[in-house]
Amino acid sequence: MVAHNVLRIAEFLVGTFTIVSVLSDVFQSVIVPRAVGRRYRISANISRASWQFWRWYALRIDDTERREDFLGMYAPLIMVVFLVVWVAGLVFGYGLLFHALADELRPRPGLGAAMYFAGTSLLTIGYGDYVPMTGAARFLALAAGASGFGTVAVVTAFLFSVFGAFSRREVFVITFGTRAGAPPSGLTLLETHAALGIRADLPQVFGEGQRWAADMLDSHLAYPILAYFRSSHDYESWVGALGALLDASTLVLTVVRDGSFGQARLMNDMGRHLAHDLVRYFGLNVYDAVGVERSEFDAARTRLCEAGYDVVDDDGAWEAFAALRRFYAVPLDAMARYWRIPPAQWVGDRSLLPTHHGNEEVPRVLREELTRPPG
């Protein structure tokens, strides 16, 4: 008798813990409109572990198109997995509670039947083959029904919010691609505006980029799964667009004499803010990025000069460019590697290139900032 009571108490405690954990994860992942901790959340641990495996398998697919298609399936699929895990967790938790109160149900269920009754209660099916007879059992049946209905309702709203944010992000990425190319490049952005005689529009582009980055900062920290959604167009990505905006603003600030300095500065600050916060939140590795070579910088400066820009032609421009770019190149490279973004000029894994601007030149204060856990 004592062993039986101990078992029932243990079932009640485990069931309660499971339900609270699942509902807490749903609340933090779906309802809370800001970044929350990832360490103890069920969905965050699932996405972290599953992405490592998904990416590992994808890198073994030789065909580029098939690999991109495979990587693109991850985010929609993991959202379905989240819903299944949440519902299964609630069924398991309520099933243990109903089994702990088996004497209060008619007919008296075993463990399997208690899980079945939890499922029918959670999904509000209500066949009536098991009936709660006391107040506690009836309350749990009502709580299970409310939990199931509420979970499905908030997840449905969550899906609309996620796809709405994804659509806003991609509209900018696609339209930006017409200016910056595919893959996007900050240098191409400046050349395109010079070739079309619309250099006066650069401040507007940087202004739109600031609003886009701010929207991403809000949505991608509130709903981290958005970061795993890949662009619907080949050779385009949100990481590439962010890198192109940052590179273009850095070139304007350090190389171009008659640039849009005010909006370029604001774009650079906003973009660095976004990159740093995402790196900290996802805990990405920031120790193996490399920088732009002097020869690449000189080639870019020559192209800008040929496009009609008045450029700074001395070593000071290179030093200013390298110093400013160093503060966002590390997190940008970390994101490109983690999400395996298609290579773009000055964005992504460049570890096969010789370098004189590796990890040793990243300032200590920047490294500490990027590796500090999110608040």
Contacts in CASP RR format, 6 or more apart in sequence:
PFRMAT RR
TARGET T0000
AUTHOR 0000-0000-0000
METHOD contacts of the structure
MODEL  1
MVAHNVLRIAEFLVGTFTIVSVLSDVFQSVIVPRAVGRRYRISANISRAS
WQFWRWYALRIDDTERREDFLGMYAPLIMVVFLVVWVAGLVFGYGLLFHA
LADELRPRPGLGAAMYFAGTSLLTIGYGDYVPMTGAARFLALAAGASGFG
TVAVVTAFLFSVFGAFSRREVFVITFGTRAGAPPSGLTLLETHAALGIRA
DLPQVFGEGQRWAADMLDSHLAYPILAYFRSSHDYESWVGALGALLDAST
LVLTVVRDGSFGQARLMNDMGRHLAHDLVRYFGLNVYDAVGVERSEFDAA
RTRLCEAGYDVVDDDGAWEAFAALRRFYAVPLDAMARYWRIPPAQWVGDR
SLLPTHHGNEEVPRVLREELTRPPG
8 99 0 8 1.000
8 100 0 8 1.000
9 100 0 8 1.000
11 96 0 8 1.000
11 97 0 8 1.000
11 99 0 8 1.000
11 100 0 8 1.000
12 96 0 8 1.000
12 97 0 8 1.000
12 100 0 8 1.000
14 93 0 8 1.000
14 96 0 8 1.000
15 92 0 8 1.000
15 93 0 8 1.000
15 94 0 8 1.000
15 95 0 8 1.000
15 96 0 8 1.000
15 97 0 8 1.000
16 93 0 8 1.000
16 97 0 8 1.000
18 89 0 8 1.000
18 90 0 8 1.000
18 92 0 8 1.000
18 93 0 8 1.000
18 96 0 8 1.000
19 89 0 8 1.000
19 90 0 8 1.000
19 93 0 8 1.000
19 94 0 8 1.000
19 97 0 8 1.000
19 147 0 8 1.000
21 42 0 8 1.000
22 42 0 8 1.000
22 86 0 8 1.000
22 89 0 8 1.000
22 90 0 8 1.000
22 93 0 8 1.000
23 90 0 8 1.000
23 147 0 8 1.000
23 151 0 8 1.000
24 41 0 8 1.000
25 41 0 8 1.000
25 42 0 8 1.000
25 43 0 8 1.000
25 86 0 8 1.000
26 86 0 8 1.000
26 151 0 8 1.000
26 154 0 8 1.000
26 155 0 8 1.000
28 36 0 8 1.000
28 37 0 8 1.000
28 41 0 8 1.000
29 36 0 8 1.000
29 41 0 8 1.000
29 43 0 8 1.000
29 44 0 8 1.000
29 82 0 8 1.000
29 158 0 8 1.000
29 223 0 8 1.000
30 154 0 8 1.000
30 155 0 8 1.000
30 157 0 8 1.000
30 158 0 8 1.000
31 154 0 8 1.000
32 222 0 8 1.000
33 222 0 8 1.000
34 221 0 8 1.000
34 222 0 8 1.000
35 221 0 8 1.000
35 222 0 8 1.000
35 224 0 8 1.000
35 277 0 8 1.000
35 281 0 8 1.000
35 374 0 8 1.000
37 44 0 8 1.000
37 374 0 8 1.000
38 44 0 8 1.000
38 45 0 8 1.000
38 48 0 8 1.000
38 224 0 8 1.000
38 281 0 8 1.000
42 85 0 8 1.000
42 86 0 8 1.000
43 82 0 8 1.000
43 85 0 8 1.000
43 86 0 8 1.000
44 224 0 8 1.000
46 78 0 8 1.000
46 81 0 8 1.000
46 82 0 8 1.000
46 85 0 8 1.000
47 78 0 8 1.000
47 224 0 8 1.000
47 225 0 8 1.000
47 228 0 8 1.000
50 74 0 8 1.000
50 78 0 8 1.000
50 81 0 8 1.000
51 74 0 8 1.000
51 78 0 8 1.000
51 228 0 8 1.000
54 70 0 8 1.000
54 71 0 8 1.000
54 74 0 8 1.000
55 71 0 8 1.000
55 340 0 8 1.000
57 70 0 8 1.000
58 67 0 8 1.000
58 70 0 8 1.000
58 71 0 8 1.000
58 340 0 8 1.000
59 67 0 8 1.000
59 340 0 8 1.000
61 67 0 8 1.000
61 70 0 8 1.000
68 230 0 8 1.000
68 234 0 8 1.000
68 342 0 8 1.000
71 230 0 8 1.000
71 340 0 8 1.000
72 229 0 8 1.000
72 230 0 8 1.000
74 228 0 8 1.000
75 225 0 8 1.000
75 226 0 8 1.000
75 228 0 8 1.000
75 229 0 8 1.000
75 230 0 8 1.000
76 229 0 8 1.000
78 225 0 8 1.000
78 228 0 8 1.000
79 159 0 8 1.000
79 162 0 8 1.000
79 225 0 8 1.000
82 155 0 8 1.000
83 155 0 8 1.000
86 151 0 8 1.000
86 155 0 8 1.000
87 122 0 8 1.000
87 148 0 8 1.000
87 151 0 8 1.000
90 118 0 8 1.000
90 122 0 8 1.000
90 144 0 8 1.000
90 147 0 8 1.000
90 148 0 8 1.000
90 151 0 8 1.000
91 115 0 8 1.000
91 118 0 8 1.000
91 119 0 8 1.000
91 122 0 8 1.000
92 115 0 8 1.000
92 118 0 8 1.000
93 118 0 8 1.000
94 118 0 8 1.000
94 119 0 8 1.000
94 121 0 8 1.000
94 122 0 8 1.000
94 140 0 8 1.000
94 143 0 8 1.000
94 144 0 8 1.000
94 147 0 8 1.000
95 111 0 8 1.000
95 114 0 8 1.000
95 115 0 8 1.000
95 117 0 8 1.000
95 118 0 8 1.000
95 119 0 8 1.000
96 114 0 8 1.000
97 118 0 8 1.000
97 140 0 8 1.000
98 105 0 8 1.000
98 109 0 8 1.000
98 114 0 8 1.000
98 117 0 8 1.000
98 118 0 8 1.000
98 137 0 8 1.000
98 140 0 8 1.000
99 109 0 8 1.000
99 110 0 8 1.000
99 111 0 8 1.000
99 112 0 8 1.000
99 114 0 8 1.000
99 115 0 8 1.000
101 134 0 8 1.000
101 136 0 8 1.000
101 137 0 8 1.000
101 140 0 8 1.000
102 108 0 8 1.000
102 109 0 8 1.000
102 110 0 8 1.000
102 114 0 8 1.000
104 132 0 8 1.000
104 133 0 8 1.000
104 134 0 8 1.000
104 135 0 8 1.000
104 136 0 8 1.000
104 137 0 8 1.000
105 114 0 8 1.000
105 117 0 8 1.000
105 130 0 8 1.000
105 131 0 8 1.000
105 132 0 8 1.000
105 133 0 8 1.000
105 137 0 8 1.000
106 130 0 8 1.000
106 131 0 8 1.000
106 133 0 8 1.000
107 130 0 8 1.000
109 116 0 8 1.000
109 117 0 8 1.000
109 130 0 8 1.000
113 130 0 8 1.000
116 130 0 8 1.000
117 130 0 8 1.000
117 141 0 8 1.000
118 144 0 8 1.000
119 125 0 8 1.000
119 144 0 8 1.000
120 126 0 8 1.000
120 127 0 8 1.000
120 128 0 8 1.000
120 130 0 8 1.000
121 140 0 8 1.000
121 141 0 8 1.000
121 144 0 8 1.000
121 145 0 8 1.000
122 144 0 8 1.000
122 145 0 8 1.000
122 147 0 8 1.000
122 148 0 8 1.000
123 145 0 8 1.000
123 148 0 8 1.000
124 145 0 8 1.000
124 148 0 8 1.000
124 149 0 8 1.000
132 138 0 8 1.000
132 140 0 8 1.000
132 141 0 8 1.000
158 223 0 8 1.000
161 223 0 8 1.000
162 223 0 8 1.000
162 225 0 8 1.000
162 226 0 8 1.000
165 215 0 8 1.000
165 219 0 8 1.000
165 220 0 8 1.000
165 223 0 8 1.000
165 226 0 8 1.000
166 226 0 8 1.000
166 229 0 8 1.000
168 212 0 8 1.000
168 215 0 8 1.000
168 219 0 8 1.000
169 212 0 8 1.000
169 215 0 8 1.000
169 216 0 8 1.000
169 219 0 8 1.000
169 226 0 8 1.000
169 238 0 8 1.000
170 231 0 8 1.000
170 232 0 8 1.000
170 238 0 8 1.000
172 208 0 8 1.000
172 209 0 8 1.000
172 212 0 8 1.000
172 241 0 8 1.000
173 184 0 8 1.000
173 231 0 8 1.000
173 233 0 8 1.000
173 236 0 8 1.000
173 237 0 8 1.000
173 238 0 8 1.000
173 241 0 8 1.000
174 231 0 8 1.000
174 233 0 8 1.000
174 236 0 8 1.000
176 184 0 8 1.000
176 205 0 8 1.000
176 209 0 8 1.000
176 241 0 8 1.000
176 244 0 8 1.000
176 245 0 8 1.000
177 184 0 8 1.000
177 236 0 8 1.000
177 241 0 8 1.000
179 188 0 8 1.000
179 189 0 8 1.000
179 192 0 8 1.000
179 193 0 8 1.000
179 205 0 8 1.000
180 186 0 8 1.000
180 188 0 8 1.000
180 189 0 8 1.000
180 192 0 8 1.000
180 241 0 8 1.000
180 244 0 8 1.000
180 248 0 8 1.000
181 188 0 8 1.000
181 189 0 8 1.000
181 192 0 8 1.000
182 233 0 8 1.000
182 234 0 8 1.000
182 235 0 8 1.000
182 236 0 8 1.000
183 235 0 8 1.000
183 236 0 8 1.000
183 237 0 8 1.000
183 240 0 8 1.000
183 342 0 8 1.000
183 343 0 8 1.000
183 344 0 8 1.000
183 345 0 8 1.000
183 347 0 8 1.000
184 236 0 8 1.000
184 240 0 8 1.000
184 241 0 8 1.000
184 243 0 8 1.000
184 244 0 8 1.000
184 344 0 8 1.000
185 244 0 8 1.000
185 247 0 8 1.000
185 344 0 8 1.000
185 345 0 8 1.000
185 346 0 8 1.000
186 243 0 8 1.000
186 244 0 8 1.000
186 245 0 8 1.000
186 247 0 8 1.000
186 248 0 8 1.000
186 251 0 8 1.000
186 345 0 8 1.000
186 346 0 8 1.000
187 247 0 8 1.000
187 248 0 8 1.000
187 251 0 8 1.000
187 300 0 8 1.000
187 303 0 8 1.000
187 304 0 8 1.000
187 345 0 8 1.000
188 244 0 8 1.000
188 345 0 8 1.000
189 205 0 8 1.000
189 244 0 8 1.000
189 245 0 8 1.000
189 248 0 8 1.000
190 202 0 8 1.000
190 248 0 8 1.000
190 251 0 8 1.000
190 252 0 8 1.000
190 256 0 8 1.000
190 304 0 8 1.000
190 307 0 8 1.000
190 309 0 8 1.000
191 303 0 8 1.000
191 304 0 8 1.000
191 307 0 8 1.000
193 199 0 8 1.000
193 201 0 8 1.000
193 202 0 8 1.000
193 205 0 8 1.000
194 307 0 8 1.000
194 308 0 8 1.000
194 309 0 8 1.000
195 307 0 8 1.000
202 248 0 8 1.000
202 252 0 8 1.000
202 259 0 8 1.000
202 260 0 8 1.000
202 263 0 8 1.000
202 264 0 8 1.000
203 260 0 8 1.000
203 262 0 8 1.000
203 263 0 8 1.000
204 263 0 8 1.000
206 245 0 8 1.000
206 248 0 8 1.000
206 249 0 8 1.000
206 260 0 8 1.000
206 263 0 8 1.000
206 264 0 8 1.000
206 266 0 8 1.000
206 267 0 8 1.000
207 263 0 8 1.000
207 266 0 8 1.000
207 267 0 8 1.000
209 245 0 8 1.000
209 267 0 8 1.000
209 270 0 8 1.000
210 263 0 8 1.000
210 266 0 8 1.000
210 267 0 8 1.000
210 270 0 8 1.000
212 241 0 8 1.000
213 242 0 8 1.000
213 245 0 8 1.000
213 267 0 8 1.000
213 270 0 8 1.000
213 271 0 8 1.000
213 273 0 8 1.000
213 274 0 8 1.000
214 270 0 8 1.000
214 274 0 8 1.000
216 238 0 8 1.000
216 242 0 8 1.000
216 274 0 8 1.000
217 273 0 8 1.000
217 274 0 8 1.000
217 277 0 8 1.000
219 226 0 8 1.000
220 226 0 8 1.000
220 227 0 8 1.000
220 278 0 8 1.000
221 277 0 8 1.000
221 278 0 8 1.000
221 281 0 8 1.000
224 281 0 8 1.000
224 282 0 8 1.000
227 278 0 8 1.000
227 282 0 8 1.000
227 339 0 8 1.000
228 339 0 8 1.000
230 237 0 8 1.000
230 339 0 8 1.000
231 237 0 8 1.000
231 238 0 8 1.000
234 342 0 8 1.000
235 342 0 8 1.000
235 344 0 8 1.000
237 339 0 8 1.000
237 341 0 8 1.000
237 342 0 8 1.000
237 344 0 8 1.000
239 332 0 8 1.000
239 335 0 8 1.000
239 336 0 8 1.000
239 339 0 8 1.000
239 341 0 8 1.000
239 347 0 8 1.000
239 348 0 8 1.000
240 336 0 8 1.000
240 341 0 8 1.000
240 344 0 8 1.000
240 347 0 8 1.000
242 271 0 8 1.000
242 274 0 8 1.000
242 275 0 8 1.000
242 332 0 8 1.000
243 328 0 8 1.000
243 332 0 8 1.000
243 344 0 8 1.000
243 346 0 8 1.000
243 347 0 8 1.000
244 344 0 8 1.000
244 347 0 8 1.000
245 267 0 8 1.000
245 271 0 8 1.000
246 267 0 8 1.000
246 268 0 8 1.000
246 271 0 8 1.000
246 272 0 8 1.000
246 275 0 8 1.000
246 325 0 8 1.000
246 328 0 8 1.000
246 332 0 8 1.000
247 325 0 8 1.000
247 345 0 8 1.000
247 346 0 8 1.000
247 347 0 8 1.000
248 264 0 8 1.000
249 264 0 8 1.000
249 265 0 8 1.000
249 267 0 8 1.000
249 268 0 8 1.000
250 268 0 8 1.000
250 321 0 8 1.000
250 324 0 8 1.000
250 325 0 8 1.000
251 300 0 8 1.000
251 304 0 8 1.000
251 321 0 8 1.000
252 259 0 8 1.000
252 260 0 8 1.000
252 261 0 8 1.000
252 264 0 8 1.000
253 261 0 8 1.000
253 264 0 8 1.000
253 265 0 8 1.000
253 268 0 8 1.000
253 320 0 8 1.000
253 324 0 8 1.000
254 312 0 8 1.000
254 317 0 8 1.000
254 320 0 8 1.000
254 321 0 8 1.000
254 324 0 8 1.000
255 300 0 8 1.000
255 301 0 8 1.000
255 304 0 8 1.000
255 309 0 8 1.000
255 311 0 8 1.000
255 312 0 8 1.000
255 317 0 8 1.000
255 321 0 8 1.000
256 304 0 8 1.000
256 309 0 8 1.000
256 310 0 8 1.000
256 311 0 8 1.000
256 312 0 8 1.000
257 309 0 8 1.000
257 310 0 8 1.000
257 311 0 8 1.000
257 312 0 8 1.000
258 309 0 8 1.000
258 310 0 8 1.000
268 324 0 8 1.000
268 328 0 8 1.000
271 328 0 8 1.000
272 327 0 8 1.000
272 328 0 8 1.000
272 331 0 8 1.000
275 328 0 8 1.000
275 331 0 8 1.000
275 332 0 8 1.000
275 335 0 8 1.000
276 328 0 8 1.000
276 331 0 8 1.000
276 369 0 8 1.000
276 370 0 8 1.000
277 374 0 8 1.000
278 284 0 8 1.000
278 331 0 8 1.000
278 335 0 8 1.000
279 286 0 8 1.000
279 331 0 8 1.000
279 334 0 8 1.000
279 335 0 8 1.000
279 370 0 8 1.000
280 369 0 8 1.000
280 370 0 8 1.000
280 371 0 8 1.000
280 372 0 8 1.000
280 373 0 8 1.000
280 374 0 8 1.000
281 374 0 8 1.000
282 338 0 8 1.000
283 371 0 8 1.000
283 373 0 8 1.000
284 331 0 8 1.000
284 334 0 8 1.000
284 335 0 8 1.000
284 337 0 8 1.000
284 338 0 8 1.000
285 334 0 8 1.000
285 337 0 8 1.000
285 338 0 8 1.000
286 330 0 8 1.000
286 331 0 8 1.000
286 334 0 8 1.000
286 362 0 8 1.000
286 367 0 8 1.000
286 370 0 8 1.000
286 371 0 8 1.000
287 359 0 8 1.000
287 367 0 8 1.000
288 351 0 8 1.000
288 359 0 8 1.000
289 329 0 8 1.000
289 330 0 8 1.000
289 332 0 8 1.000
289 333 0 8 1.000
289 334 0 8 1.000
289 350 0 8 1.000
289 358 0 8 1.000
289 359 0 8 1.000
289 362 0 8 1.000
290 333 0 8 1.000
290 350 0 8 1.000
290 351 0 8 1.000
290 353 0 8 1.000
290 355 0 8 1.000
290 357 0 8 1.000
290 358 0 8 1.000
291 322 0 8 1.000
291 325 0 8 1.000
291 326 0 8 1.000
291 329 0 8 1.000
291 350 0 8 1.000
291 355 0 8 1.000
291 357 0 8 1.000
291 358 0 8 1.000
292 321 0 8 1.000
292 322 0 8 1.000
292 325 0 8 1.000
292 329 0 8 1.000
292 346 0 8 1.000
292 357 0 8 1.000
293 353 0 8 1.000
293 354 0 8 1.000
293 355 0 8 1.000
293 356 0 8 1.000
294 318 0 8 1.000
294 356 0 8 1.000
296 346 0 8 1.000
297 318 0 8 1.000
297 321 0 8 1.000
297 322 0 8 1.000
298 318 0 8 1.000
301 311 0 8 1.000
301 313 0 8 1.000
301 317 0 8 1.000
304 311 0 8 1.000
305 311 0 8 1.000
305 313 0 8 1.000
311 317 0 8 1.000
322 357 0 8 1.000
326 357 0 8 1.000
326 361 0 8 1.000
326 362 0 8 1.000
326 363 0 8 1.000
326 366 0 8 1.000
327 363 0 8 1.000
327 366 0 8 1.000
329 346 0 8 1.000
330 359 0 8 1.000
330 362 0 8 1.000
330 366 0 8 1.000
330 367 0 8 1.000
330 370 0 8 1.000
331 370 0 8 1.000
332 347 0 8 1.000
332 348 0 8 1.000
333 347 0 8 1.000
333 348 0 8 1.000
333 349 0 8 1.000
333 350 0 8 1.000
334 370 0 8 1.000
335 341 0 8 1.000
336 347 0 8 1.000
336 348 0 8 1.000
336 349 0 8 1.000
337 348 0 8 1.000
337 349 0 8 1.000
341 347 0 8 1.000
341 348 0 8 1.000
343 349 0 8 1.000
END
